[in-house]
Amino acid sequence: MLYVIVFIIGALLGVIGGFFGARAYMKKYFQDNPPINEDMLRSMMMQMGQKPSTKKLNQMMAQMKQAQKKSK
């Protein structure tokens, strides 16, 4: 009986610790590697041989934001 209680407490502590550990890792990851912004899109389009217009950049950013909302 004692083993079951110790196992349950250990599992709960592991889940809670894992959650906060993963949360801290993701915060650090997004600080080091920010999501794509307009400047990054502009440089990607220029590398692909396209001339980026403001309208096109805004459309692409809107599409990316919409795709992010759908994935949540």
N, C-alpha and C positions, 0 to 999 in steps of 0.2 A: 504494500500500500504506500509506503514512504517513497519507494522508487518512482511510482507513478506521479506523485505530487512533485518530486524533485525534477522529473522529466518535463512536466507541464510548465513549471516555473522557469526551467532552463530554456525551453522552447520559446516561451513568451519573451524572455529577456533577449534571446537571439533575434527574434523578429523585430523587436523594438530597436535593438542596437543596429541591426542590418538596415532598417529604414533610415535612421538618422545618419548612418555611415554613407549610404547611397545618396542621400540628400546632400550631404556635405561634398561628396565627390562630384556630383553633377553641378553644384554651384561653382566649384573651382574649375571644372571643365568648361563651362560657359563663359567664365571670366577669361580663361586662356584662349578659347576658341569661340569667339562670338558668332552668332548666326549671320547669314549672308545679309549684307546691306546694299544700298544703291551703288556705292563705289565699287564693291566687289562685282556686282552684276555688270556695271559699265566696263570694267577691265576684262571680264569674261567675254562680253560681246565683242570688244575690240580685238581680242585674241582670235575670235572666230571669224573675223573679217567683216563684222557688221558695224555700221555707224549707229551708236546708241542715241536715240532721241529721248527727250524727257517723257514724252507720251508713252513710248515703248517701255521705258524703265518703270514707270508708274503702273502700267498694265501687268508687267511681270511680277512686281512686288505684290500687287493685289492678288494675283493668281497664287503666289506662294503663301500669302497669309490665309487665303481661302482654303488651300490644301492643308495647311496646319490645323485649321479649325475642324475640318472634316476628319482628320486623323485622331482627334481627341475623343 
